[in-house]
Amino acid sequence: MTGSPVPPAVEVVEYTDPLCPWAWGSEPVFRALRAALAGRVRWRRVYAILFDHDDDPPPDPAAETAWYARYVEDISAHSHAPRARRLSRVAASSWPSSLVAKAAERQGGDVAERVLRRLRETVFVLGEPADTAALALSAVRGTPGLDLRRLTTDAASGAVREQVRADRAEARRPVPEVLVPGGGSPHPGAAKETGGGGRRYALPTLLVRSGAGCRAVPGWRPFEEYAAAVDALRPGLLRVPAPLSPADALERYRSLTDPERRLLTAGAWPPAHAVRVETGNGPLWLHPDEAAAHPAARR
């Protein structure tokens, strides 16, 4: 008789937001890390709500958008991640995209990954942040394997809203290790001050937890720093896979930036069937099936 599967002894907690530019710039390394840990850890995302409902509206929305576009451009100079040619506005709220991303987790890991990716791309490829329920749901329409009707119902449910509320609260209880700035990165990741004297994790931050302890890796970091955190708690757990062929990578991920394809693939790029989407900082490459339903291809 076979017992229940033993849960992984290591948990990776990713504090993130679908609309965060540093989180977007970290995707190549996070994709590589998830591949190196696949099936051997529990990877849990916590949506920290970067743009909250109670944030004060900007007195001059146009000036705020111009400032934020320059801020994203500065970040992309470090991360080399795509940025939109034109940003229409600063996101009014992270709640709609976070609710949709959290609801997508109920449909399995692959669907959740693809939904979150589409939500990120609304800002950094399209320049139209998914900051309303209608925009978030429209952005993910046609995602392979997604039941959009179920997603719509789940994202509006009290249960999913409570999960995101719990995520928001968890992100505002940072471990002591992230309260002071670290060195060696343009985004060292010290916890951010919030109203009322509180703090929240900088985005992104990874916590690696096991019975042997906890390691925090905040901010924008190279793969080696995440690997060191894992090795400190469970030596030998990481198994870095061989690079994928360009065609296999496009089949697996459906959407690849230039930094991602350089890190994750080996061989002549692009595959003959890849669909190129221009951005303000290099191309985005889509699988043709993804391009058929992607908002960028509807323009």
Summary of the structure (lengths in Angstrom):
residues: 299
radius of gyration: 18.7
end to end distance: 55.8
largest distance: 66.5
contacts: 956
relative contact order: 0.17
helix: 45%
strand: 14%
